[in-house]
Amino acid sequence: MLLKYFYDKHLAQASYMVGCPACGEALVIDPARDIRSYLEAAQEEGLHIAHVTETHIHADFVSGARELAAATGARLYLSAMGDADWQYTYAEGETVLLRHGDRFAVGSVHVEALHTPGHTPEHLIFQITDTAGANRPMGLFTGDCLFVGTVGRPDLLEEAAGFVGTKEVGARGQFHNIQMLKALPDYLQIWPGHGAGSACGKGLGAIPTSTLGYEKLFNPAFQFSDEAAFVAWLLADQPEAPRYFARMKHVNKLGPARLADLPAPQRLTASDLPGLVSDFLVIDTRPLEVFAQQHVPGTVNIPVSSASFSTYAGWYVDFAKPTYLIAAEPDVPQIVRLLQAVGVDNIPGYFTPDVTDGANGRLTQITPENALRQLQQGEAALLDVRNQDEVVESRIPGSFHIQMGAVPRRLGELPRQQPLIVQCGGGLRSQVVASLLQRAGFNNILNLTGGIDAWQRAGLPLEGDR
């Protein structure tokens, strides 16, 4: 048996290829939308991708299952579990709908689907047995049911998709999944769908794989014997669900458009920009310091160098409208792929950085020492845009908190009569938000250079649990 691991650091998302060299076939589990890496890996290994599956209808990225099956002629395996609201509505080619206990084979590798509702109602994990050398399972592809160090959150249907009353049901489902997993052998390897940084759970470990025995010992989810206590623990302190998650659920349920059918963005001229920037989101992908010194007013700065570029863009994109870019020409294909990964398909055009020549937009940076002085003298307010768990750990005294994704809908809570300093962990998220606030008409915005990390290094006062 051959096993290959693929990891998208922008989405903290893992996918896998399982191959049978003897028969020349491969299975891909939870593929991302950009399928080039799977095709290249299969070619390198002399395998044909004959099977494609996914553990559930994903919320955090556009699935590549349909794309990959169409490109290779592979048989597509999709969950038939869950209620009517969470059934796949597309089926093409040789699609097989899987139920609990169903099995299929990739040569000598046997795959068994196990229904694990909780993270989502239709969720499956896949148990793998390499019959060429063993008669017992080797491991589990656990998707978003079980991660290294935690379990998948059960509240996304409620928090992101608006299905009220589903999060407690999901939490109870996760409790029962853990009881089922407790009964399985400790030696089973665990191959999860996400790593640290994903919003699909809290406290995800950075180690890519684990064993079930290790998780039984150290994963907090396995330490509960009382269902109510488990539910309370699991629902507490989950990270904010990005706004685009609801869109991803819808897209992946209906079936994503094929990338080949999407038009390529065209290079636009500077004269086109004024007519677009007031009505549409124009993302300036240049570095923080370059944007701060000069930019076109009304553009939003999300540096392409950010590991979370896709997620940050997903917070603010209006999927009903086109999105435009300011980017260096060589970067455009990669930026488009990063946006398409979260369903931003309507990208008619881009501008090269020379459109900013002569622009009068500036974003003032402020050092921690100067920020402290202004705060102590009542000359400014401080907005903390980090996640809730970060704020609980440590915060700057006197700051108020609105997580970065919630800022657009809470503009009315922000002061306009005094300078507003925006702060995050290291200065990137705060600049994204600061540029968004400038676009919304806030005229006296400052970005805290280096964020709370620089504040702490300067020895300035903090409060919280740290």
SULNORGI-V721305 format. One record per helix or strand of 3 or more residues. SS is the DSSP state (@ for helix, = for strand). FROM is the first residue (numbers start at 1). TO is the last residue. Records with the same first field share a line. If there is no record, write none. Layout:
SS->FROM-TO / FROM-TO
This chain:
=->2-8 / 13-20 / 25-29 / 48-53 / 75-79 / 95-98 / 103-106 / 109-115 / 124-130 / 139-143 / 150-152 / 189-192 / 209-211 / 281-284 / 323-326 / 349-351 / 364-366 / 380-384 / 419-423 / 445-448
@->36-45 / 65-72 / 84-86 / 156-159 / 167-182 / 212-218 / 220-223 / 227-235 / 245-254 / 259-261 / 270-277 / 288-293 / 309-316 / 329-340 / 353-356 / 368-376 / 388-393 / 404-413 / 428-439 / 451-457
